[in-house]
Amino acid sequence: MTGRSPKSELYDHFSRVGKALASPARLEMLDLLSQGEKTVEQLAGQARLGIKNASAHLRTLREARLVEARKDPPYVLYRVADDAVLRVVRELQALARERLAEVEQITRTYFEAPSDLEPIDVHQLLERLEEGAVTVLDVRPRDEYTAGHIPGAVSMPIEELERRLAEIPPGRPVVAYCRGPFCVFASEAVDTLQKYGFAAQRMKSGVPEWRLAGRAVATGER
């Protein structure tokens, strides 16, 4: 009898998940889906993929049970299956940054502007919010803000920031956040705010990390 052992079968299933994650496009799609539900058209546009290509990647992610979908006629909306998936993606990113000098170099060059003040973490932002001592700007696309944002944050997509500066209270510290540690929107926002005299910092993470820390997430327009 030459049947395979249960251990071998287990490692086959482990590798299904590994193979699903072994794609730059699929990792980026999981990052995007961690911001909230999206259609294949939205994912294709934001990940710079063709619709057919994006659909094929989603099929692979669904087969590995990393992504789920629901119908909202005429659309199908996709989402990360649960927070365990997001934790794996974040751990993979952190491991790559720790072990690969190339990742650290790219991060420092493109995602951490030299003019940035020390970025703050979830717990530091929570303290400042509780003290009422900060204005928080969510500079992601508006649909991501609506899907879930830090309570009290103001939606100000990066492309709207410069023309809406008058809405930001003067003389008060500002913290900007975007999708997570490898999103450039927050650094771009800090550069713009500092140019106009605001005391601005970025949050080193985003809404997914806020949620993973056990904090409440607000939905809707406010």
MODELLER restraints for C-alpha pairs under 7 A, 6 or more apart:
rsr = mdl.restraints
at = mdl.atoms
rsr.add(forms.Gaussian(group=physical.xy_distance, feature=features.Distance(at['CA:16:A'], at['CA:64:A']), mean=6.16, stdev=0.5))
rsr.add(forms.Gaussian(group=physical.xy_distance, feature=features.Distance(at['CA:17:A'], at['CA:64:A']), mean=5.60, stdev=0.5))
rsr.add(forms.Gaussian(group=physical.xy_distance, feature=features.Distance(at['CA:20:A'], at['CA:60:A']), mean=6.15, stdev=0.5))
rsr.add(forms.Gaussian(group=physical.xy_distance, feature=features.Distance(at['CA:20:A'], at['CA:61:A']), mean=5.86, stdev=0.5))
rsr.add(forms.Gaussian(group=physical.xy_distance, feature=features.Distance(at['CA:20:A'], at['CA:64:A']), mean=6.51, stdev=0.5))
rsr.add(forms.Gaussian(group=physical.xy_distance, feature=features.Distance(at['CA:21:A'], at['CA:27:A']), mean=6.12, stdev=0.5))
rsr.add(forms.Gaussian(group=physical.xy_distance, feature=features.Distance(at['CA:26:A'], at['CA:57:A']), mean=6.12, stdev=0.5))
rsr.add(forms.Gaussian(group=physical.xy_distance, feature=features.Distance(at['CA:28:A'], at['CA:47:A']), mean=6.89, stdev=0.5))
rsr.add(forms.Gaussian(group=physical.xy_distance, feature=features.Distance(at['CA:29:A'], at['CA:43:A']), mean=6.72, stdev=0.5))
rsr.add(forms.Gaussian(group=physical.xy_distance, feature=features.Distance(at['CA:29:A'], at['CA:47:A']), mean=6.74, stdev=0.5))
rsr.add(forms.Gaussian(group=physical.xy_distance, feature=features.Distance(at['CA:30:A'], at['CA:80:A']), mean=6.61, stdev=0.5))
rsr.add(forms.Gaussian(group=physical.xy_distance, feature=features.Distance(at['CA:33:A'], at['CA:79:A']), mean=5.43, stdev=0.5))
rsr.add(forms.Gaussian(group=physical.xy_distance, feature=features.Distance(at['CA:33:A'], at['CA:80:A']), mean=5.78, stdev=0.5))
rsr.add(forms.Gaussian(group=physical.xy_distance, feature=features.Distance(at['CA:34:A'], at['CA:80:A']), mean=6.05, stdev=0.5))
rsr.add(forms.Gaussian(group=physical.xy_distance, feature=features.Distance(at['CA:34:A'], at['CA:86:A']), mean=6.79, stdev=0.5))
rsr.add(forms.Gaussian(group=physical.xy_distance, feature=features.Distance(at['CA:34:A'], at['CA:208:A']), mean=6.35, stdev=0.5))
rsr.add(forms.Gaussian(group=physical.xy_distance, feature=features.Distance(at['CA:35:A'], at['CA:144:A']), mean=5.77, stdev=0.5))
rsr.add(forms.Gaussian(group=physical.xy_distance, feature=features.Distance(at['CA:35:A'], at['CA:179:A']), mean=6.84, stdev=0.5))
rsr.add(forms.Gaussian(group=physical.xy_distance, feature=features.Distance(at['CA:35:A'], at['CA:208:A']), mean=6.83, stdev=0.5))
rsr.add(forms.Gaussian(group=physical.xy_distance, feature=features.Distance(at['CA:36:A'], at['CA:79:A']), mean=6.48, stdev=0.5))
rsr.add(forms.Gaussian(group=physical.xy_distance, feature=features.Distance(at['CA:36:A'], at['CA:144:A']), mean=6.06, stdev=0.5))
rsr.add(forms.Gaussian(group=physical.xy_distance, feature=features.Distance(at['CA:36:A'], at['CA:147:A']), mean=5.37, stdev=0.5))
rsr.add(forms.Gaussian(group=physical.xy_distance, feature=features.Distance(at['CA:36:A'], at['CA:148:A']), mean=6.88, stdev=0.5))
rsr.add(forms.Gaussian(group=physical.xy_distance, feature=features.Distance(at['CA:37:A'], at['CA:77:A']), mean=5.78, stdev=0.5))
rsr.add(forms.Gaussian(group=physical.xy_distance, feature=features.Distance(at['CA:37:A'], at['CA:78:A']), mean=5.33, stdev=0.5))
rsr.add(forms.Gaussian(group=physical.xy_distance, feature=features.Distance(at['CA:37:A'], at['CA:79:A']), mean=4.80, stdev=0.5))
rsr.add(forms.Gaussian(group=physical.xy_distance, feature=features.Distance(at['CA:38:A'], at['CA:77:A']), mean=5.29, stdev=0.5))
rsr.add(forms.Gaussian(group=physical.xy_distance, feature=features.Distance(at['CA:38:A'], at['CA:78:A']), mean=5.42, stdev=0.5))
rsr.add(forms.Gaussian(group=physical.xy_distance, feature=features.Distance(at['CA:38:A'], at['CA:79:A']), mean=6.84, stdev=0.5))
rsr.add(forms.Gaussian(group=physical.xy_distance, feature=features.Distance(at['CA:39:A'], at['CA:75:A']), mean=6.75, stdev=0.5))
rsr.add(forms.Gaussian(group=physical.xy_distance, feature=features.Distance(at['CA:39:A'], at['CA:76:A']), mean=5.96, stdev=0.5))
rsr.add(forms.Gaussian(group=physical.xy_distance, feature=features.Distance(at['CA:39:A'], at['CA:77:A']), mean=4.80, stdev=0.5))
rsr.add(forms.Gaussian(group=physical.xy_distance, feature=features.Distance(at['CA:39:A'], at['CA:78:A']), mean=6.11, stdev=0.5))
rsr.add(forms.Gaussian(group=physical.xy_distance, feature=features.Distance(at['CA:40:A'], at['CA:51:A']), mean=6.82, stdev=0.5))
rsr.add(forms.Gaussian(group=physical.xy_distance, feature=features.Distance(at['CA:40:A'], at['CA:54:A']), mean=6.61, stdev=0.5))
rsr.add(forms.Gaussian(group=physical.xy_distance, feature=features.Distance(at['CA:40:A'], at['CA:55:A']), mean=6.52, stdev=0.5))
rsr.add(forms.Gaussian(group=physical.xy_distance, feature=features.Distance(at['CA:41:A'], at['CA:51:A']), mean=6.37, stdev=0.5))
rsr.add(forms.Gaussian(group=physical.xy_distance, feature=features.Distance(at['CA:44:A'], at['CA:50:A']), mean=5.82, stdev=0.5))
rsr.add(forms.Gaussian(group=physical.xy_distance, feature=features.Distance(at['CA:44:A'], at['CA:51:A']), mean=5.66, stdev=0.5))
rsr.add(forms.Gaussian(group=physical.xy_distance, feature=features.Distance(at['CA:44:A'], at['CA:54:A']), mean=5.56, stdev=0.5))
rsr.add(forms.Gaussian(group=physical.xy_distance, feature=features.Distance(at['CA:61:A'], at['CA:67:A']), mean=5.57, stdev=0.5))
rsr.add(forms.Gaussian(group=physical.xy_distance, feature=features.Distance(at['CA:62:A'], at['CA:68:A']), mean=6.18, stdev=0.5))
rsr.add(forms.Gaussian(group=physical.xy_distance, feature=features.Distance(at['CA:65:A'], at['CA:81:A']), mean=6.90, stdev=0.5))
rsr.add(forms.Gaussian(group=physical.xy_distance, feature=features.Distance(at['CA:66:A'], at['CA:80:A']), mean=6.23, stdev=0.5))
rsr.add(forms.Gaussian(group=physical.xy_distance, feature=features.Distance(at['CA:66:A'], at['CA:81:A']), mean=5.27, stdev=0.5))
rsr.add(forms.Gaussian(group=physical.xy_distance, feature=features.Distance(at['CA:66:A'], at['CA:85:A']), mean=6.33, stdev=0.5))
rsr.add(forms.Gaussian(group=physical.xy_distance, feature=features.Distance(at['CA:67:A'], at['CA:78:A']), mean=6.78, stdev=0.5))
rsr.add(forms.Gaussian(group=physical.xy_distance, feature=features.Distance(at['CA:67:A'], at['CA:79:A']), mean=5.69, stdev=0.5))
rsr.add(forms.Gaussian(group=physical.xy_distance, feature=features.Distance(at['CA:67:A'], at['CA:80:A']), mean=4.62, stdev=0.5))
rsr.add(forms.Gaussian(group=physical.xy_distance, feature=features.Distance(at['CA:67:A'], at['CA:81:A']), mean=4.65, stdev=0.5))
rsr.add(forms.Gaussian(group=physical.xy_distance, feature=features.Distance(at['CA:68:A'], at['CA:78:A']), mean=5.76, stdev=0.5))
rsr.add(forms.Gaussian(group=physical.xy_distance, feature=features.Distance(at['CA:68:A'], at['CA:79:A']), mean=5.50, stdev=0.5))
rsr.add(forms.Gaussian(group=physical.xy_distance, feature=features.Distance(at['CA:68:A'], at['CA:80:A']), mean=6.28, stdev=0.5))
rsr.add(forms.Gaussian(group=physical.xy_distance, feature=features.Distance(at['CA:68:A'], at['CA:81:A']), mean=5.28, stdev=0.5))
rsr.add(forms.Gaussian(group=physical.xy_distance, feature=features.Distance(at['CA:69:A'], at['CA:76:A']), mean=6.58, stdev=0.5))
rsr.add(forms.Gaussian(group=physical.xy_distance, feature=features.Distance(at['CA:69:A'], at['CA:77:A']), mean=5.47, stdev=0.5))
rsr.add(forms.Gaussian(group=physical.xy_distance, feature=features.Distance(at['CA:69:A'], at['CA:78:A']), mean=4.36, stdev=0.5))
rsr.add(forms.Gaussian(group=physical.xy_distance, feature=features.Distance(at['CA:69:A'], at['CA:79:A']), mean=6.23, stdev=0.5))
rsr.add(forms.Gaussian(group=physical.xy_distance, feature=features.Distance(at['CA:70:A'], at['CA:76:A']), mean=5.74, stdev=0.5))
rsr.add(forms.Gaussian(group=physical.xy_distance, feature=features.Distance(at['CA:70:A'], at['CA:77:A']), mean=5.41, stdev=0.5))
rsr.add(forms.Gaussian(group=physical.xy_distance, feature=features.Distance(at['CA:70:A'], at['CA:78:A']), mean=6.67, stdev=0.5))
rsr.add(forms.Gaussian(group=physical.xy_distance, feature=features.Distance(at['CA:71:A'], at['CA:77:A']), mean=6.21, stdev=0.5))
rsr.add(forms.Gaussian(group=physical.xy_distance, feature=features.Distance(at['CA:96:A'], at['CA:103:A']), mean=6.58, stdev=0.5))
rsr.add(forms.Gaussian(group=physical.xy_distance, feature=features.Distance(at['CA:97:A'], at['CA:103:A']), mean=5.06, stdev=0.5))
rsr.add(forms.Gaussian(group=physical.xy_distance, feature=features.Distance(at['CA:97:A'], at['CA:104:A']), mean=5.25, stdev=0.5))
rsr.add(forms.Gaussian(group=physical.xy_distance, feature=features.Distance(at['CA:111:A'], at['CA:182:A']), mean=6.29, stdev=0.5))
rsr.add(forms.Gaussian(group=physical.xy_distance, feature=features.Distance(at['CA:111:A'], at['CA:183:A']), mean=6.86, stdev=0.5))
rsr.add(forms.Gaussian(group=physical.xy_distance, feature=features.Distance(at['CA:111:A'], at['CA:184:A']), mean=5.54, stdev=0.5))
rsr.add(forms.Gaussian(group=physical.xy_distance, feature=features.Distance(at['CA:111:A'], at['CA:187:A']), mean=6.82, stdev=0.5))
rsr.add(forms.Gaussian(group=physical.xy_distance, feature=features.Distance(at['CA:112:A'], at['CA:187:A']), mean=6.76, stdev=0.5))
rsr.add(forms.Gaussian(group=physical.xy_distance, feature=features.Distance(at['CA:113:A'], at['CA:187:A']), mean=6.33, stdev=0.5))
rsr.add(forms.Gaussian(group=physical.xy_distance, feature=features.Distance(at['CA:116:A'], at['CA:190:A']), mean=6.99, stdev=0.5))
rsr.add(forms.Gaussian(group=physical.xy_distance, feature=features.Distance(at['CA:116:A'], at['CA:201:A']), mean=6.58, stdev=0.5))
rsr.add(forms.Gaussian(group=physical.xy_distance, feature=features.Distance(at['CA:117:A'], at['CA:201:A']), mean=5.71, stdev=0.5))
rsr.add(forms.Gaussian(group=physical.xy_distance, feature=features.Distance(at['CA:119:A'], at['CA:201:A']), mean=5.93, stdev=0.5))
rsr.add(forms.Gaussian(group=physical.xy_distance, feature=features.Distance(at['CA:119:A'], at['CA:202:A']), mean=5.16, stdev=0.5))
rsr.add(forms.Gaussian(group=physical.xy_distance, feature=features.Distance(at['CA:119:A'], at['CA:203:A']), mean=5.38, stdev=0.5))
rsr.add(forms.Gaussian(group=physical.xy_distance, feature=features.Distance(at['CA:119:A'], at['CA:204:A']), mean=5.36, stdev=0.5))
rsr.add(forms.Gaussian(group=physical.xy_distance, feature=features.Distance(at['CA:120:A'], at['CA:202:A']), mean=6.59, stdev=0.5))
rsr.add(forms.Gaussian(group=physical.xy_distance, feature=features.Distance(at['CA:120:A'], at['CA:203:A']), mean=4.93, stdev=0.5))
rsr.add(forms.Gaussian(group=physical.xy_distance, feature=features.Distance(at['CA:120:A'], at['CA:204:A']), mean=5.84, stdev=0.5))
rsr.add(forms.Gaussian(group=physical.xy_distance, feature=features.Distance(at['CA:121:A'], at['CA:203:A']), mean=5.87, stdev=0.5))
rsr.add(forms.Gaussian(group=physical.xy_distance, feature=features.Distance(at['CA:121:A'], at['CA:204:A']), mean=5.78, stdev=0.5))
rsr.add(forms.Gaussian(group=physical.xy_distance, feature=features.Distance(at['CA:121:A'], at['CA:205:A']), mean=6.79, stdev=0.5))
rsr.add(forms.Gaussian(group=physical.xy_distance, feature=features.Distance(at['CA:122:A'], at['CA:210:A']), mean=6.04, stdev=0.5))
rsr.add(forms.Gaussian(group=physical.xy_distance, feature=features.Distance(at['CA:128:A'], at['CA:134:A']), mean=6.08, stdev=0.5))
rsr.add(forms.Gaussian(group=physical.xy_distance, feature=features.Distance(at['CA:134:A'], at['CA:172:A']), mean=6.29, stdev=0.5))
rsr.add(forms.Gaussian(group=physical.xy_distance, feature=features.Distance(at['CA:134:A'], at['CA:173:A']), mean=5.12, stdev=0.5))
rsr.add(forms.Gaussian(group=physical.xy_distance, feature=features.Distance(at['CA:134:A'], at['CA:174:A']), mean=5.64, stdev=0.5))
rsr.add(forms.Gaussian(group=physical.xy_distance, feature=features.Distance(at['CA:134:A'], at['CA:175:A']), mean=7.00, stdev=0.5))
rsr.add(forms.Gaussian(group=physical.xy_distance, feature=features.Distance(at['CA:135:A'], at['CA:172:A']), mean=6.98, stdev=0.5))
rsr.add(forms.Gaussian(group=physical.xy_distance, feature=features.Distance(at['CA:135:A'], at['CA:173:A']), mean=6.30, stdev=0.5))
rsr.add(forms.Gaussian(group=physical.xy_distance, feature=features.Distance(at['CA:135:A'], at['CA:174:A']), mean=4.75, stdev=0.5))
rsr.add(forms.Gaussian(group=physical.xy_distance, feature=features.Distance(at['CA:135:A'], at['CA:175:A']), mean=6.27, stdev=0.5))
rsr.add(forms.Gaussian(group=physical.xy_distance, feature=features.Distance(at['CA:136:A'], at['CA:153:A']), mean=4.78, stdev=0.5))
rsr.add(forms.Gaussian(group=physical.xy_distance, feature=features.Distance(at['CA:136:A'], at['CA:154:A']), mean=6.23, stdev=0.5))
rsr.add(forms.Gaussian(group=physical.xy_distance, feature=features.Distance(at['CA:136:A'], at['CA:174:A']), mean=5.83, stdev=0.5))
rsr.add(forms.Gaussian(group=physical.xy_distance, feature=features.Distance(at['CA:136:A'], at['CA:175:A']), mean=4.88, stdev=0.5))
rsr.add(forms.Gaussian(group=physical.xy_distance, feature=features.Distance(at['CA:136:A'], at['CA:176:A']), mean=5.84, stdev=0.5))
rsr.add(forms.Gaussian(group=physical.xy_distance, feature=features.Distance(at['CA:137:A'], at['CA:153:A']), mean=5.41, stdev=0.5))
rsr.add(forms.Gaussian(group=physical.xy_distance, feature=features.Distance(at['CA:137:A'], at['CA:154:A']), mean=4.93, stdev=0.5))
rsr.add(forms.Gaussian(group=physical.xy_distance, feature=features.Distance(at['CA:137:A'], at['CA:155:A']), mean=6.10, stdev=0.5))
rsr.add(forms.Gaussian(group=physical.xy_distance, feature=features.Distance(at['CA:137:A'], at['CA:156:A']), mean=6.17, stdev=0.5))
rsr.add(forms.Gaussian(group=physical.xy_distance, feature=features.Distance(at['CA:137:A'], at['CA:175:A']), mean=6.19, stdev=0.5))
rsr.add(forms.Gaussian(group=physical.xy_distance, feature=features.Distance(at['CA:137:A'], at['CA:176:A']), mean=4.68, stdev=0.5))
rsr.add(forms.Gaussian(group=physical.xy_distance, feature=features.Distance(at['CA:137:A'], at['CA:177:A']), mean=6.44, stdev=0.5))
rsr.add(forms.Gaussian(group=physical.xy_distance, feature=features.Distance(at['CA:138:A'], at['CA:145:A']), mean=6.96, stdev=0.5))
rsr.add(forms.Gaussian(group=physical.xy_distance, feature=features.Distance(at['CA:138:A'], at['CA:153:A']), mean=6.04, stdev=0.5))
rsr.add(forms.Gaussian(group=physical.xy_distance, feature=features.Distance(at['CA:138:A'], at['CA:154:A']), mean=5.83, stdev=0.5))
rsr.add(forms.Gaussian(group=physical.xy_distance, feature=features.Distance(at['CA:138:A'], at['CA:155:A']), mean=4.92, stdev=0.5))
rsr.add(forms.Gaussian(group=physical.xy_distance, feature=features.Distance(at['CA:138:A'], at['CA:156:A']), mean=5.80, stdev=0.5))
rsr.add(forms.Gaussian(group=physical.xy_distance, feature=features.Distance(at['CA:138:A'], at['CA:157:A']), mean=6.82, stdev=0.5))
rsr.add(forms.Gaussian(group=physical.xy_distance, feature=features.Distance(at['CA:138:A'], at['CA:176:A']), mean=6.02, stdev=0.5))
rsr.add(forms.Gaussian(group=physical.xy_distance, feature=features.Distance(at['CA:138:A'], at['CA:177:A']), mean=5.40, stdev=0.5))
rsr.add(forms.Gaussian(group=physical.xy_distance, feature=features.Distance(at['CA:138:A'], at['CA:178:A']), mean=6.08, stdev=0.5))
rsr.add(forms.Gaussian(group=physical.xy_distance, feature=features.Distance(at['CA:139:A'], at['CA:155:A']), mean=6.37, stdev=0.5))
rsr.add(forms.Gaussian(group=physical.xy_distance, feature=features.Distance(at['CA:139:A'], at['CA:156:A']), mean=5.04, stdev=0.5))
rsr.add(forms.Gaussian(group=physical.xy_distance, feature=features.Distance(at['CA:139:A'], at['CA:157:A']), mean=4.09, stdev=0.5))
rsr.add(forms.Gaussian(group=physical.xy_distance, feature=features.Distance(at['CA:139:A'], at['CA:158:A']), mean=4.92, stdev=0.5))
rsr.add(forms.Gaussian(group=physical.xy_distance, feature=features.Distance(at['CA:139:A'], at['CA:176:A']), mean=6.72, stdev=0.5))
rsr.add(forms.Gaussian(group=physical.xy_distance, feature=features.Distance(at['CA:139:A'], at['CA:177:A']), mean=6.25, stdev=0.5))
rsr.add(forms.Gaussian(group=physical.xy_distance, feature=features.Distance(at['CA:139:A'], at['CA:178:A']), mean=5.53, stdev=0.5))
rsr.add(forms.Gaussian(group=physical.xy_distance, feature=features.Distance(at['CA:139:A'], at['CA:185:A']), mean=6.46, stdev=0.5))
rsr.add(forms.Gaussian(group=physical.xy_distance, feature=features.Distance(at['CA:139:A'], at['CA:186:A']), mean=6.63, stdev=0.5))
rsr.add(forms.Gaussian(group=physical.xy_distance, feature=features.Distance(at['CA:140:A'], at['CA:157:A']), mean=5.14, stdev=0.5))
rsr.add(forms.Gaussian(group=physical.xy_distance, feature=features.Distance(at['CA:140:A'], at['CA:158:A']), mean=6.67, stdev=0.5))
rsr.add(forms.Gaussian(group=physical.xy_distance, feature=features.Distance(at['CA:140:A'], at['CA:178:A']), mean=5.22, stdev=0.5))
rsr.add(forms.Gaussian(group=physical.xy_distance, feature=features.Distance(at['CA:140:A'], at['CA:179:A']), mean=6.76, stdev=0.5))
rsr.add(forms.Gaussian(group=physical.xy_distance, feature=features.Distance(at['CA:141:A'], at['CA:157:A']), mean=5.35, stdev=0.5))
rsr.add(forms.Gaussian(group=physical.xy_distance, feature=features.Distance(at['CA:142:A'], at['CA:155:A']), mean=6.71, stdev=0.5))
rsr.add(forms.Gaussian(group=physical.xy_distance, feature=features.Distance(at['CA:142:A'], at['CA:157:A']), mean=6.45, stdev=0.5))
rsr.add(forms.Gaussian(group=physical.xy_distance, feature=features.Distance(at['CA:145:A'], at['CA:155:A']), mean=6.48, stdev=0.5))
rsr.add(forms.Gaussian(group=physical.xy_distance, feature=features.Distance(at['CA:146:A'], at['CA:219:A']), mean=5.32, stdev=0.5))
rsr.add(forms.Gaussian(group=physical.xy_distance, feature=features.Distance(at['CA:146:A'], at['CA:220:A']), mean=4.41, stdev=0.5))
rsr.add(forms.Gaussian(group=physical.xy_distance, feature=features.Distance(at['CA:146:A'], at['CA:221:A']), mean=5.44, stdev=0.5))
rsr.add(forms.Gaussian(group=physical.xy_distance, feature=features.Distance(at['CA:147:A'], at['CA:219:A']), mean=5.46, stdev=0.5))
rsr.add(forms.Gaussian(group=physical.xy_distance, feature=features.Distance(at['CA:147:A'], at['CA:220:A']), mean=6.56, stdev=0.5))
rsr.add(forms.Gaussian(group=physical.xy_distance, feature=features.Distance(at['CA:148:A'], at['CA:217:A']), mean=5.79, stdev=0.5))
rsr.add(forms.Gaussian(group=physical.xy_distance, feature=features.Distance(at['CA:148:A'], at['CA:218:A']), mean=5.46, stdev=0.5))
rsr.add(forms.Gaussian(group=physical.xy_distance, feature=features.Distance(at['CA:148:A'], at['CA:219:A']), mean=4.58, stdev=0.5))
rsr.add(forms.Gaussian(group=physical.xy_distance, feature=features.Distance(at['CA:149:A'], at['CA:207:A']), mean=6.07, stdev=0.5))
rsr.add(forms.Gaussian(group=physical.xy_distance, feature=features.Distance(at['CA:149:A'], at['CA:217:A']), mean=5.55, stdev=0.5))
rsr.add(forms.Gaussian(group=physical.xy_distance, feature=features.Distance(at['CA:149:A'], at['CA:218:A']), mean=5.25, stdev=0.5))
rsr.add(forms.Gaussian(group=physical.xy_distance, feature=features.Distance(at['CA:149:A'], at['CA:219:A']), mean=6.24, stdev=0.5))
rsr.add(forms.Gaussian(group=physical.xy_distance, feature=features.Distance(at['CA:150:A'], at['CA:207:A']), mean=6.46, stdev=0.5))
rsr.add(forms.Gaussian(group=physical.xy_distance, feature=features.Distance(at['CA:150:A'], at['CA:217:A']), mean=5.46, stdev=0.5))
rsr.add(forms.Gaussian(group=physical.xy_distance, feature=features.Distance(at['CA:150:A'], at['CA:218:A']), mean=6.06, stdev=0.5))
rsr.add(forms.Gaussian(group=physical.xy_distance, feature=features.Distance(at['CA:151:A'], at['CA:217:A']), mean=6.22, stdev=0.5))
rsr.add(forms.Gaussian(group=physical.xy_distance, feature=features.Distance(at['CA:151:A'], at['CA:218:A']), mean=5.25, stdev=0.5))
rsr.add(forms.Gaussian(group=physical.xy_distance, feature=features.Distance(at['CA:158:A'], at['CA:185:A']), mean=6.24, stdev=0.5))
rsr.add(forms.Gaussian(group=physical.xy_distance, feature=features.Distance(at['CA:158:A'], at['CA:189:A']), mean=6.41, stdev=0.5))
rsr.add(forms.Gaussian(group=physical.xy_distance, feature=features.Distance(at['CA:173:A'], at['CA:198:A']), mean=6.98, stdev=0.5))
rsr.add(forms.Gaussian(group=physical.xy_distance, feature=features.Distance(at['CA:173:A'], at['CA:199:A']), mean=5.07, stdev=0.5))
rsr.add(forms.Gaussian(group=physical.xy_distance, feature=features.Distance(at['CA:173:A'], at['CA:200:A']), mean=5.94, stdev=0.5))
rsr.add(forms.Gaussian(group=physical.xy_distance, feature=features.Distance(at['CA:174:A'], at['CA:199:A']), mean=6.16, stdev=0.5))
rsr.add(forms.Gaussian(group=physical.xy_distance, feature=features.Distance(at['CA:174:A'], at['CA:200:A']), mean=4.66, stdev=0.5))
rsr.add(forms.Gaussian(group=physical.xy_distance, feature=features.Distance(at['CA:174:A'], at['CA:201:A']), mean=6.36, stdev=0.5))
rsr.add(forms.Gaussian(group=physical.xy_distance, feature=features.Distance(at['CA:175:A'], at['CA:200:A']), mean=5.72, stdev=0.5))
rsr.add(forms.Gaussian(group=physical.xy_distance, feature=features.Distance(at['CA:175:A'], at['CA:201:A']), mean=4.92, stdev=0.5))
rsr.add(forms.Gaussian(group=physical.xy_distance, feature=features.Distance(at['CA:175:A'], at['CA:202:A']), mean=5.22, stdev=0.5))
rsr.add(forms.Gaussian(group=physical.xy_distance, feature=features.Distance(at['CA:175:A'], at['CA:203:A']), mean=6.44, stdev=0.5))
rsr.add(forms.Gaussian(group=physical.xy_distance, feature=features.Distance(at['CA:176:A'], at['CA:186:A']), mean=5.43, stdev=0.5))
rsr.add(forms.Gaussian(group=physical.xy_distance, feature=features.Distance(at['CA:176:A'], at['CA:189:A']), mean=6.74, stdev=0.5))
rsr.add(forms.Gaussian(group=physical.xy_distance, feature=features.Distance(at['CA:176:A'], at['CA:190:A']), mean=6.87, stdev=0.5))
rsr.add(forms.Gaussian(group=physical.xy_distance, feature=features.Distance(at['CA:176:A'], at['CA:201:A']), mean=6.43, stdev=0.5))
rsr.add(forms.Gaussian(group=physical.xy_distance, feature=features.Distance(at['CA:176:A'], at['CA:202:A']), mean=4.74, stdev=0.5))
rsr.add(forms.Gaussian(group=physical.xy_distance, feature=features.Distance(at['CA:176:A'], at['CA:203:A']), mean=6.10, stdev=0.5))
rsr.add(forms.Gaussian(group=physical.xy_distance, feature=features.Distance(at['CA:177:A'], at['CA:186:A']), mean=5.07, stdev=0.5))
rsr.add(forms.Gaussian(group=physical.xy_distance, feature=features.Distance(at['CA:177:A'], at['CA:202:A']), mean=5.76, stdev=0.5))
rsr.add(forms.Gaussian(group=physical.xy_distance, feature=features.Distance(at['CA:177:A'], at['CA:203:A']), mean=5.10, stdev=0.5))
rsr.add(forms.Gaussian(group=physical.xy_distance, feature=features.Distance(at['CA:177:A'], at['CA:206:A']), mean=5.95, stdev=0.5))
rsr.add(forms.Gaussian(group=physical.xy_distance, feature=features.Distance(at['CA:178:A'], at['CA:185:A']), mean=5.95, stdev=0.5))
rsr.add(forms.Gaussian(group=physical.xy_distance, feature=features.Distance(at['CA:178:A'], at['CA:186:A']), mean=5.43, stdev=0.5))
rsr.add(forms.Gaussian(group=physical.xy_distance, feature=features.Distance(at['CA:178:A'], at['CA:206:A']), mean=5.66, stdev=0.5))
rsr.add(forms.Gaussian(group=physical.xy_distance, feature=features.Distance(at['CA:179:A'], at['CA:206:A']), mean=5.09, stdev=0.5))
rsr.add(forms.Gaussian(group=physical.xy_distance, feature=features.Distance(at['CA:179:A'], at['CA:207:A']), mean=6.84, stdev=0.5))
rsr.add(forms.Gaussian(group=physical.xy_distance, feature=features.Distance(at['CA:180:A'], at['CA:204:A']), mean=6.84, stdev=0.5))
rsr.add(forms.Gaussian(group=physical.xy_distance, feature=features.Distance(at['CA:180:A'], at['CA:205:A']), mean=4.21, stdev=0.5))
rsr.add(forms.Gaussian(group=physical.xy_distance, feature=features.Distance(at['CA:180:A'], at['CA:206:A']), mean=4.31, stdev=0.5))
rsr.add(forms.Gaussian(group=physical.xy_distance, feature=features.Distance(at['CA:181:A'], at['CA:204:A']), mean=5.49, stdev=0.5))
rsr.add(forms.Gaussian(group=physical.xy_distance, feature=features.Distance(at['CA:181:A'], at['CA:205:A']), mean=4.83, stdev=0.5))
rsr.add(forms.Gaussian(group=physical.xy_distance, feature=features.Distance(at['CA:186:A'], at['CA:202:A']), mean=5.76, stdev=0.5))
rsr.add(forms.Gaussian(group=physical.xy_distance, feature=features.Distance(at['CA:187:A'], at['CA:202:A']), mean=6.48, stdev=0.5))
rsr.add(forms.Gaussian(group=physical.xy_distance, feature=features.Distance(at['CA:190:A'], at['CA:200:A']), mean=5.55, stdev=0.5))
rsr.add(forms.Gaussian(group=physical.xy_distance, feature=features.Distance(at['CA:190:A'], at['CA:201:A']), mean=6.01, stdev=0.5))
rsr.add(forms.Gaussian(group=physical.xy_distance, feature=features.Distance(at['CA:190:A'], at['CA:202:A']), mean=6.47, stdev=0.5))
rsr.add(forms.Gaussian(group=physical.xy_distance, feature=features.Distance(at['CA:193:A'], at['CA:200:A']), mean=6.25, stdev=0.5))
rsr.add(forms.Gaussian(group=physical.xy_distance, feature=features.Distance(at['CA:194:A'], at['CA:200:A']), mean=6.14, stdev=0.5))
rsr.add(forms.Gaussian(group=physical.xy_distance, feature=features.Distance(at['CA:211:A'], at['CA:217:A']), mean=6.53, stdev=0.5))
